[in-house]
Amino acid sequence: MIQTIPIETFLESLNTYDLIIDARSPREYGESHVPLAQNFYALNDEEHCEVGTIYKQISPFEARVKGASFVCLNAARHIHDIYPAFTPSSRIAIYCARGGMRSSSLGTIFSNIGYRIDRITGGYKSYRTFITRYLDNIPPINFITLAGNTGCGKSDLLHELDNVIDLEKMANHYGSVFGDVNGAQPTQKEFQNRLAHALLGLESTTRSFIEAESRRIGKIMLPSTLYRQMESGFRVQITAPIEQRVERIMRMYDQMDESFFRERMERISPYISRDDKIATITAFENGDLCKVSEILLTQYYDKVYKVTIKPSMTIHNDNPANTVEMLKELQREQRV
């Protein structure tokens, strides 16, 4: 059985699906997709391009003929991945770009086999409309905002807390000039998808933790509605001993290759003295990441970090376990 459902119904029951199928091309899926969706494409990138060209240059009928032949071949391959992992009792949703031929074609094939298929009206376009509208009008969230210098352990603390928005994890970026050391960031659309679902998943009766960030995390821009709420949250300034900060930065830089390091050192040249720059590069060449981290923390990060908002309280994070308990107690005391 196959039925069409509006995007609102799909999102309300999102967590009940055993499989969410993104029927778009791998390129479209790679740019952004519904979280947890798997890419069982109706047409791959080359096929999608070819069918589109035939549609424009020859005729819609010829395009549908060519597309149908591709869909049947791709469906045959996908069936081997879907069965036996998913049975007729599994809940399956499917979408394509606009809720058109691609999701209808694959959905019909899977439905005729015996799967129950929910096809999303309007497809991914309707999903993105929902996401952008939500992020433009985020309802009030009571944040506890963790601020502080680089290496004070704010991200580590978030990992130990509940009801958390971890912006750096979602953006795959540490929020500094060396922040993309772990690889490429998601697209802006993909980040927005992740963020919206994280916000929708927060417990509304409990204060939520978030780390203070600038409006931009690498190439990712935060929604102004979120940024304002983050800035106005109950602000906790986190401090830590320099030795612990150095250890954390060393872990961040452990996999950094030389070309990446040198390029980023050139970027910060206007903000660090020539002697400190040379000393940092020399330490890196000698494999002394401890020295690299110490110089960058004291002579770059700490000097460019500006406290623009007075904190509501300060916690010295010399014992992370104790800090976590203090933050949990703060969260309990400030229940919404």
KOLNU-532651 format. One record per residue: x, y, z of N, C-alpha, C in turn. Coordinates in pm, whole numbers, padded with zeros to 5 digits, always signed. Example, Ala and Ser with C-alpha at 12.3 -4.5 7.8 and 13.67 -1.06 7.14 Angstrom:
// KOLNU-532651
+01319-00569+00780+01230-00450+00780+01320-00330+00780
+01285-00225+00708+01367-00106+00714+01290+00003+00787
This chain:
// KOLNU-532651
+00084-00119+00000+00000+00000+00000+00088+00124+00000
+00050+00224-00081+00121+00351-00082+00020+00462-00059
+00054+00555+00031-00032+00668+00057+00052+00795+00062
-00005+00907+00026+00065+01035+00034+00028+01104+00164
+00128+01165+00226+00106+01235+00353+00171+01372+00346
+00116+01472+00415+00178+01605+00417+00304+01605+00503
+00387+01705+00483+00514+01711+00554+00493+01717+00706
+00387+01783+00751+00361+01793+00894+00336+01656+00957
+00261+01572+00889+00234+01436+00939+00363+01354+00942
+00443+01368+00837+00571+01297+00832+00660+01336+00949
+00673+01466+00976+00763+01512+01082+00711+01474+01220
+00581+01474+01238+00524+01435+01367+00554+01289+01401
+00564+01205+01299+00587+01062+01321+00726+01019+01276
+00817+01116+01262+00950+01089+01206+01021+00974+01276
+01015+00972+01407+01090+00872+01485+01026+00734+01482
+00909+00720+01420+00843+00590+01415+00878+00511+01288
+00948+00576+01195+00981+00507+01069+01103+00417+01086
+01094+00300+01027+01209+00209+01026+01306+00244+00914
+01254+00305+00808+01338+00343+00694+01279+00468+00629
+01364+00565+00604+01326+00685+00528+01410+00685+00401
+01344+00680+00286+01413+00670+00157+01419+00807+00091
+01539+00850+00060+01561+00968-00023+01582+00918-00164
+01484+00944-00252+01489+00890-00388+01560+00982-00486
+01617+01091-00437+01688+01183-00526+01825+01127-00564
+01896+01198-00650+02027+01153-00694+02128+01164-00581
+02238+01090-00588+02341+01100-00484+02394+01242-00463
+02406+01319-00571+02454+01457-00557+02355+01540-00474
+02228+01528-00503+02127+01601-00427+02127+01557-00281
+02135+01427-00260+02137+01372-00124+02260+01422-00049
+02375+01424-00116+02498+01466-00052+02497+01612-00011
+02423+01694-00083+02415+01835-00048+02339+01855+00082
+02227+01787+00097+02150+01792+00221+02034+01694+00211
+01990+01645+00325+01881+01548+00326+01816+01545+00463
+01705+01477+00472+01637+01458+00601+01728+01370+00688
+01754+01411+00813+01838+01328+00900+01787+01184+00907
+01880+01090+00901+01856+00945+00907+01802+00887+00776
+01773+00972+00677+01728+00919+00548+01843+00847+00479
+01810+00741+00404+01908+00667+00325+01882+00690+00177
+01989+00696+00099+01976+00731-00042+01959+00607-00129
+01834+00571-00155+01801+00469-00255+01744+00545-00376
+01835+00587-00463+01799+00679-00570+01717+00612-00681
+01624+00692-00736+01553+00648-00856+01643+00661-00978
+01718+00770-00982+01815+00796-01090+01945+00842-01027
+02058+00787-01075+02185+00836-01025+02217+00971-01090
+02331+01030-01058+02362+01165-01106+02360+01173-01259
+02426+01078-01324+02435+01081-01470+02297+01058-01534
+02223+00964-01477+02089+00935-01530+01995+01054-01512
+02004+01117-01398+01920+01233-01370+01947+01345-01471
+02076+01366-01499+02114+01468-01597+02064+01431-01737
+02081+01305-01774+02040+01260-01907+01889+01272-01927
+01812+01229-01828+01667+01238-01838+01622+01384-01847
+01685+01470-01769+01651+01611-01773+01679+01673-01909
+01790+01634-01970+01826+01685-02103+01724+01638-02207
+01686+01511-02203+01587+01458-02297+01454+01531-02281
+01416+01557-02156+01290+01626-02128+01288+01765-02194
+01399+01836-02184+01405+01972-02237+01425+01976-02388
+01507+01883-02439+01547+01894-02580+01467+01805-02674
+01403+01700-02623+01328+01609-02711+01180+01612-02675
+01142+01544-02565+01002+01548-02523+00987+01487-02384
+00885+01528-02311+00858+01468-02180+00833+01318-02189
+00764+01274-02297+00736+01131-02311+00865+01050-02322
+00957+01094-02410+01084+01024-02427+01162+01022-02296
+01153+01132-02221+01222+01139-02093+01165+01037-01995
+01032+01023-01994+00970+00926-01903+01004+00783-01942
+01015+00756-02071+01053+00623-02116+01194+00589-02067
+01286+00683-02089+01424+00660-02046+01432+00651-01895
+01360+00739-01826+01362+00739-01680+01307+00610-01622
+01200+00559-01680+01140+00436-01630+01235+00318-01640
+01311+00313-01750+01407+00204-01766+01516+00211-01660
+01561+00332-01631+01663+00349-01527+01607+00313-01389
+01486+00359-01359+01425+00335-01229+01410+00185-01202
+01367+00111-01304+01348-00034-01286+01480-00104-01253
+01586-00066-01323+01717-00126-01298+01768-00089-01158
+01752+00038-01119+01798+00080-00988+01716+00017-00876
+01585+00006-00898+01498-00057-00797+01537-00202-00774
+01573-00269-00881+01613-00410-00869+01736-00424-00779
+01829-00330-00793+01948-00333-00707+01914-00296-00563
+01828-00195-00545+01795-00150-00410+01720-00257-00331
+01640-00337-00398+01561-00439-00329+01651-00533-00250
+01769-00563-00305+01861-00653-00236+01916-00592-00107
+01916-00458-00099+01961-00391+00024+01847-00372+00122
+01726-00353+00070+01611-00329+00157+01558-00458+00218
+01557-00567+00140+01514-00696+00191+01636-00788+00203
+01652-00856+00315+01557-00880+00425+01572-00784+00543
+01651-00676+00530+01669-00584+00642+01535-00525+00688
+01442-00506+00593+01311-00450+00625+01202-00543+00573
+01101-00565+00655+00993-00659+00624+00865-00582+00591
+00759-00651+00546+00633-00583+00517+00573-00508+00636
+00614-00542+00757+00561-00473+00874+00639-00345+00905
+00749-00322+00834+00830-00203+00858+00758-00077+00809
+00779+00032+00882+00723+00161+00841+00826+00231+00752
+00786+00265+00630+00879+00323+00533+00820+00452+00476
+00900+00556+00474+00861+00682+00410+00955+00706+00292
+00906+00778+00192+00987+00806+00074+00960+00948+00026
+01064+01014-00022+01049+01146-00080+01149+01164-00193
+01116+01255-00285+01212+01298-00387+01217+01450-00382
+01253+01515-00489+01273+01660-00483+01144+01735-00456
+01037+01700-00529+00910+01772-00516+00790+01678-00498
+00816+01556-00462+00707+01461-00445+00649+01414-00577
+00735+01404-00679+00688+01371-00813+00720+01230-00857
+00772+01219-00982+00786+01089-01047+00883+00996-00977
+00991+01049-00924+01094+00959-00870+01045+00886-00746
+00987+00958-00652+00935+00890-00532+00812+00806-00566
+00731+00854-00661+00612+00777-00701+00652+00646-00767
+00753+00650-00855+00795+00530-00927+00854+00426-00833
+00950+00467-00751+01011+00372-00657+00908+00326-00554
+00830+00421-00502+00732+00386-00401+00630+00285-00451
+00588+00299-00576+00492+00205-00633+00551+00066-00644
+00677+00057-00687+00743-00073-00698+00752-00141-00562
+00798-00065-00461+00812-00123-00328+00676-00157-00268
+00577-00074-00298+00442-00100-00247+00384-00228-00308
+00406-00247-00437+00354-00367-00504+00420-00494-00455
+00540-00481-00404+00605-00598-00344+00534-00638-00214
+00484-00535-00142+00415-00563-00016+00454-00470+00097
+00539-00371+00069+00578-00275+00172+00471-00167+00187
+00457-00115+00310+00369-00001+00335+00452+00126+00317
+00413+00209+00225+00492+00325+00187+00414+00454+00212
+00476+00548+00285+00422+00683+00298+00504+00775+00208
+00439+00832+00108+00508+00924+00016+00476+01068+00056
+00581+01148+00068+00566+01282+00124+00524+01382+00017
+00411+01445+00038+00361+01545-00055+00458+01664-00062
+00493+01702-00183+00585+01815-00198+00730+01779-00183
+00758+01656-00138+00895+01606-00130+00989+01692-00046
+01115+01691-00086+01218+01760-00008+01195+01911-00007
+01133+01963-00112+01106+02106-00116+01014+02146-00002
+00912+02068+00024+00821+02100+00134+00892+02087+00269
+00983+01991+00279+01061+01974+00402+01148+02096+00427
+01216+02145+00323+01303+02261+00339+01221+02387+00371
+01104+02399+00316+01017+02511+00349+00983+02511+00497
+00954+02392+00549+00925+02379+00692+01048+02419+00774
+01165+02369+00737+01287+02396+00814+01319+02545+00817
+01317+02610+00702+01353+02752+00698+01253+02838+00774
+01125+02804+00765+01025+02880+00841+01045+02862+00990
+01076+02740+01031+01098+02714+01173+01218+02793+01224
+01329+02791+01151+01450+02860+01196+01435+03011+01191
+01345+03060+01109+01318+03204+01107+01231+03247+01225
+01166+03149+01288+01072+03180+01398+01089+03081+01512
+01213+03061+01556+01238+02967+01665+01165+03013+01791
+01087+02927+01852+01017+02966+01976+01118+02992+02088
+01079+03064+02191+01172+03097+02301+01231+02971+02365
+01363+02971+02380+01435+02860+02444+01516+02917+02558
+01507+02856+02674+01582+02902+02791+01719+02837+02792
+01819+02911+02744+01954+02857+02731+02039+02888+02854
+02125+02794+02888+02242+02819+02971+02359+02820+02874
+02420+02935+02856+02522+02954+02753+02660+02946+02814
+02739+02849+02767+02875+02832+02818+02972+02914+02735
+03042+03007+02799+03140+03091+02731+03277+03068+02792
+03380+03119+02728+03514+03105+02783+03619+03089+02675
+03743+03104+02715+03855+03096+02621+03870+02957+02561
+03938+02952+02448+03965+02826+02379+04038+02728+02471
+03993+02603+02469+04060+02498+02546+04012+02483+02688
+03909+02557+02727+03859+02548+02865+03767+02428+02887
+03737+02356+02780+03661+02231+02794+03512+02245+02777
+03467+02349+02712+03323+02371+02696+03259+02258+02616
+03322+02217+02506+03267+02109+02423+03264+01978+02501
+03370+01951+02577+03374+01828+02658+03261+01828+02761
+03233+01944+02818+03125+01953+02917+02990+01926+02852
+02969+01980+02732+02842+01957+02663+02817+01808+02640
+02925+01733+02614+02910+01590+02588+02862+01514+02712
+02878+01573+02830+02840+01506+02953+02705+01556+03008
+02643+01649+02937+02519+01709+02984+02400+01666+02898
+02281+01690+02947+02158+01658+02875+02091+01786+02826
+02003+01770+02726+01930+01883+02668+02029+01987+02611
+02106+01940+02516+02221+02017+02465+02206+02045+02316
+02249+02164+02275+02267+02198+02135+02417+02214+02112
+02476+02122+02038+02621+02123+02013+02644+02177+01871
+02658+02307+01860+02670+02372+01730+02798+02331+01658
+02908+02321+01730+03036+02286+01667+03034+02145+01610
+02969+02054+01680+02957+01918+01628+02873+01916+01501
+02762+01987+01502+02675+01991+01385+02744+02057+01266
+02829+02157+01295+02899+02230+01188+03032+02165+01153
+03073+02061+01228+03204+01996+01210+03315+02100+01204
+03317+02185+01306+03412+02295+01308+03427+02344+01452
+03551+02374+01494+03576+02419+01630+03554+02569+01648
+03516+02638+01541+03485+02780+01554+03606+02871+01558
+03721+02823+01509+03842+02905+01506+03910+02889+01371
+04022+02958+01352+04092+02953+01224+04143+02812+01194
+04168+02733+01299+04210+02594+01282+04090+02499+01294
+03970+02555+01294+03851+02480+01334+03810+02366+01245
+03849+02369+01115+03808+02262+01024+03914+02155+01010
+03989+02133+01116+04097+02034+01113+04043+01893+01090
+03915+01868+01121+03858+01734+01105+03795+01711+00969
+03810+01806+00877+03759+01783+00742+03651+01882+00704
+03585+01852+00593+03488+01944+00535+03366+01963+00623
+03310+02082+00615+03186+02112+00685+03066+02070+00601
+02953+02051+00665+02831+02026+00586+02790+02153+00512
+02700+02140+00419+02646+02259+00352+02560+02336+00452
+02530+02460+00418+02444+02541+00503+02308+02474+00521
+02253+02418+00414+02124+02351+00422+02130+02230+00515
+02236+02152+00503+02248+02032+00587+02261+02072+00734
+02339+02176+00761+02351+02226+00899+02216+02271+00952
+02140+02342+00870+02008+02388+00912+01917+02271+00945
+01924+02165+00864+01842+02047+00892+01878+01988+01027
+02008+01970+01051+02053+01912+01177+02012+02000+01295
+02029+02129+01278+01997+02222+01387+01849+02221+01419
+01765+02228+01317+01620+02232+01340+01574+02107+01415
+01622+01990+01375+01581+01867+01441+01632+01862+01585
+01753+01914+01608+01806+01918+01745+01722+02011+01833
+01685+02125+01779+01603+02219+01855+01465+02162+01884
+01406+02097+01784+01273+02038+01802+01276+01924+01904
+01394+01864+01923+01406+01753+02016+01436+01793+02159
+01450+01924+02186+01480+01969+02322+01360+01949+02414
+01389+01922+02540+01287+01914+02644+01252+02056+02687
+01129+02097+02661+01091+02237+02680+01080+02280+02826
+01067+02185+02918+01051+02221+03060+01184+02228+03133
+01294+02206+03062+01426+02208+03121+01515+02304+03045
+01597+02380+03113+01690+02469+03045+01785+02388+02957
+01825+02447+02848+01911+02380+02750+02049+02443+02751
+02151+02359+02732+02289+02407+02727+02331+02434+02582
+02409+02539+02564+02464+02572+02434+02596+02643+02456
+02689+02630+02364+02817+02700+02374+02809+02832+02300
+02861+02937+02361+02862+03068+02297+02948+03064+02171
+02891+03109+02062+02961+03111+01934+02942+03248+01868
+03024+03276+01770+03002+03394+01687+02892+03361+01586
+02849+03459+01510+02743+03435+01412+02787+03335+01305
+02917+03323+01283+02968+03233+01181+03056+03126+01245
+03032+03000+01211+03119+02889+01253+03182+02834+01126
+03304+02874+01098+03364+02839+00970+03286+02907+00859
+03230+02829+00769+03150+02884+00659+03001+02881+00689
+02965+02830+00807+02824+02815+00844+02775+02939+00918
+02660+02990+00878+02598+03104+00946+02486+03055+01038
+02485+03106+01160+02378+03072+01254+02255+03157+01225
+02136+03101+01244+02014+03182+01230+02015+03296+01332
+01973+03413+01290+01972+03528+01382+01881+03503+01502
+01774+03428+01481+01682+03398+01592+01751+03314+01700
+01833+03220+01658+01906+03137+01754+02017+03219+01821
+02088+03297+01742+02200+03374+01795+02153+03469+01905
+02041+03535+01886+01990+03628+01987+01955+03555+02116
+01894+03437+02103+01857+03362+02223+01981+03308+02294
+02081+03267+02218+02206+03219+02276+02275+03331+02354
+02278+03451+02295+02344+03565+02358+02270+03609+02485
+02140+03593+02490+02062+03640+02604+02042+03533+02711
+02103+03416+02692+02088+03307+02788+02160+03336+02919
+02137+03250+03018+02210+03257+03145+02354+03219+03116
+02444+03315+03127+02581+03298+03076+02675+03250+03186
+02741+03137+03158+02837+03080+03251+02976+03087+03187
+03064+03163+03251+03201+03175+03201+03283+03057+03254
+03342+02980+03162+03424+02864+03199+03570+02903+03188
+03645+02878+03293+03790+02898+03291+03857+02764+03323
+03988+02754+03298+04060+02629+03324+04209+02657+03331
+04284+02571+03402+04429+02587+03410+04492+02575+03270
+04600+02648+03247+04663+02648+03116+04711+02509+03078
+04755+02430+03176+04805+02295+03146+04694+02208+03085
+04574+02217+03142+04462+02139+03088+04419+02192+02952
+04424+02321+02935+04386+02380+02806+04483+02333+02697
+04611+02330+02729+04711+02283+02632+04685+02139+02593
+04652+02055+02691+04623+01914+02662+04505+01900+02567
+04402+01979+02586+04284+01971+02498+04318+02016+02356
+04393+02123+02345+04430+02172+02212+04522+02074+02141
+04607+02007+02216+04694+01905+02156+04612+01794+02093
+04503+01753+02160+04416+01649+02105+04350+01697+01976
+04312+01823+01972+04249+01880+01853+04346+01883+01735
+04472+01913+01764+04572+01932+01658+04649+01805+01623
+04616+01696+01689+04695+01575+01675+04705+01524+01531
+04598+01539+01453+04596+01487+01316+04620+01596+01211
+04667+01712+01252+04683+01824+01160+04807+01805+01073
+04788+01812+00940+04905+01795+00852+04975+01929+00832
+05097+01922+00777+05183+02040+00770+05127+02148+00679
+05074+02111+00563+05023+02212+00469+04907+02288+00530
+04818+02217+00600+04705+02281+00668+04757+02377+00774
+04854+02330+00854+04908+02412+00961+04972+02540+00908
+05053+02528+00806+05124+02645+00752+05025+02745+00691
+04924+02694+00623+04826+02785+00561+04751+02862+00669
+04717+02797+00780+04645+02864+00887+04735+02961+00963
+04862+02929+00974+04955+03022+01038+04967+03151+00957
+04959+03139+00826+04962+03260+00742+04837+03344+00764
+04725+03278+00785+04601+03351+00808+04607+03436+00934
+04672+03384+01039+04673+03457+01166+04793+03549+01179
+04875+03560+01074+04995+03644+01079+04967+03787+01127
+04856+03849+01086+04830+03986+01134+04801+03996+01284
+04776+03882+01348+04732+03886+01488+04831+03823+01585
+04948+03787+01536+05050+03725+01620+05186+03783+01583
+05272+03798+01682+05402+03860+01654+05488+03769+01564
+05582+03832+01495+05669+03755+01406+05747+03650+01484
+05797+03687+01603+05876+03592+01683+05791+03474+01728
+05667+03501+01770+05579+03392+01814+05539+03303+01697
+05522+03363+01581+05489+03284+01463+05604+03189+01429
+05725+03241+01428+05842+03158+01397+05858+03047+01501
+05839+03082+01628+05853+02983+01735+05748+02872+01722
+05627+02910+01683+05520+02811+01667+05551+02716+01552
+05595+02770+01440+05628+02687+01324+05745+02594+01355
+05846+02648+01424+05962+02566+01462+05922+02452+01553
+05835+02481+01650+05788+02377+01741+05710+02270+01665
+05630+02311+01567+05554+02215+01488+05648+02125+01409
+05751+02184+01349+05848+02107+01271+05922+02007+01359
+05939+02041+01486+06007+01952+01579+05912+01852+01645
+05787+01856+01606+05690+01764+01664+05649+01797+01805
+05673+01922+01848+05641+01964+01984+05504+02030+01986
+05396+01948+01981+05262+02002+01980+05225+02072+02110
+05290+02034+02218+05265+02100+02345+05306+02247+02336
+05422+02272+02281+05468+02409+02265+05383+02486+02165
+05347+02419+02055+05259+02482+01956+05129+02528+02022
+05070+02439+02100+04942+02469+02163+04954+02582+02264
+05062+02579+02342+05080+02682+02444+05097+02821+02381
+05177+02830+02277+05197+02960+02212+05068+03010+02150
+04998+02922+02079+04875+02965+02014+04771+03008+02116
+04762+02938+02228+04664+02976+02330+04697+03112+02391
+04821+03129+02434+04856+03250+02509+04883+03371+02420
+04935+03346+02300+04976+03459+02215+04880+03487+02100
+04783+03398+02080+04685+03425+01973+04542+03417+02027
+04496+03297+02064+04356+03279+02103+04314+03372+02217
+04393+03376+02325+04354+03456+02440+04354+03606+02409
+04439+03647+02317+04447+03789+02283+04334+03835+02193
+04283+03745+02108+04174+03784+02018+04037+03759+02080
+04031+03681+02188+03904+03653+02254+03860+03776+02332
+03739+03822+02306+03687+03940+02372+03560+03903+02451
+03556+03942+02579+03437+03922+02660+03346+04042+02639
+03237+04022+02565+03147+04132+02532+03022+04133+02620
+02994+04021+02686+02876+04012+02771+02920+03967+02910
+02876+04039+03012+02912+04004+03149+02847+03872+03187
+02927+03775+03236+02868+03645+03271+02781+03653+03396
+02685+03562+03403+02601+03552+03522+02676+03482+03635
+02768+03393+03600+02852+03326+03698+02976+03271+03628
+03078+03236+03707+03203+03181+03654+03233+03050+03724
+03275+02950+03647+03315+02821+03703+03456+02791+03655
+03546+02762+03750+03682+02722+03716+03684+02571+03692
+03705+02532+03568+03692+02392+03528+03823+02316+03547
+03875+02316+03670+03997+02239+03696+03965+02093+03724
+03838+02067+03758+03791+01930+03779+03663+01913+03698
+03673+01861+03574+03555+01852+03486+03437+01779+03546
+03461+01674+03622+03351+01598+03683+03272+01688+03779
+03343+01766+03858+03276+01859+03949+03201+01967+03873
+03262+02014+03763+03197+02118+03683+03066+02067+03624
+03067+01943+03575+02946+01884+03520+02835+01880+03626
+02869+01839+03747+02769+01832+03854+02717+01970+03890
+02805+02071+03888+02761+02207+03916+02664+02257+03809
+02692+02224+03684+02605+02267+03574+02472+02192+03579
+02475+02065+03613+02350+01988+03625+02264+02046+03738
+02327+02084+03849+02255+02143+03960+02195+02278+03919
+02272+02355+03844+02222+02483+03793+02101+02461+03704
+02107+02357+03621+01996+02324+03532+01871+02286+03611
+01892+02209+03720+01779+02169+03805+01718+02290+03877
+01804+02379+03925+01756+02497+03999+01679+02591+03909
+01711+02593+03781+01650+02689+03691+01551+02622+03596
+01480+02526+03645+01379+02460+03563+01278+02564+03514
+01235+02546+03391+01143+02641+03328+01004+02631+03391
